[in-house]
Amino acid sequence: MATIKVVCGIIFNEDKVFLCRRSPHKSLAGYWEFPGGKIESGEKEEDSLSRELFEELGMSVEIKEHFKTVVHNYDLFTIELIAYICQFQKASYKLTDHDQYEWVSKNNLNQWNLAPADIPIAEALSKC
Ligand SMILES: Nc1nc2c([nH]c(=O)n2[C@H]2C[C@H](O)[C@@H](COP(=O)(O)OP(=O)(O)OP(=O)(O)O)O2)c(=O)[nH]1
């Protein structure tokens, strides 16, 4: 089964974490996720994350450190989801791939309909 490498940001602003909901026209539509996207060939993970956040949300962040990598098997593909802790800087919130966003408490992440690959990340976050 094909494996795709996706980088995502756990973006903090004070004690809140950013989540956004995938638009109806996207794969995994309606699920909430940590924003990011597929790593293009030859691209560094951090560069890919900065690019995706700017393209999808008009957002700038400071990338702090790698947090967790999850390998998850969906029906049609396998994902390697690489999560980085980030500090929010600014955003236009001009959404291109999402139809909603929220700043949420990291201890309430289990109340959101997260993409299945994101659940182990949310669980690890609630414990730290
Ligand atoms: N960005 C992101 N994608 C995730 C997460 N969890 C998860 O299962 N995915 C899945 C959804 C998609 O199938 C895939 C990422 O695709 P994408 O559509 O966001 O990436 P992209 O913008 O580079 O892709 P494309 O639509 O331009 O082809 O990974 C997550 O937390 N963030």
The ligand as an ORCA input file, in Angstrom:
! r2SCAN-3c Opt
* xyz 0 1
  N      -2.741     18.142      6.701
  C      -3.101     17.095      7.422
  N      -3.471     15.969      6.770
  C      -3.833     14.923      7.531
  C      -3.840     14.969      8.945
  N      -4.263     13.769      9.407
  C      -4.529     12.988      8.339
  O      -4.924     11.832      8.347
  N      -4.259     13.694      7.175
  C      -4.415     13.167      5.823
  C      -5.482     13.854      5.040
  C      -4.976     13.736      3.605
  O      -5.364     12.466      3.124
  C      -3.471     13.780      3.770
  C      -2.875     15.170      3.572
  O      -3.347     15.714      2.430
  P      -3.609     17.257      2.214
  O      -4.683     17.351      1.195
  O      -3.813     17.958      3.512
  O      -2.208     17.712      1.688
  P      -1.890     18.622      0.461
  O      -2.609     19.931      0.648
  O      -0.392     18.627      0.353
  O      -2.485     17.755     -0.732
  P      -3.247     18.144     -2.060
  O      -4.696     18.276     -1.625
  O      -2.623     19.399     -2.546
  O      -3.007     16.924     -2.909
  O      -3.200     13.384      5.098
  C      -3.453     16.167      9.607
  O      -3.436     16.288     10.842
  N      -3.092     17.201      8.800
*
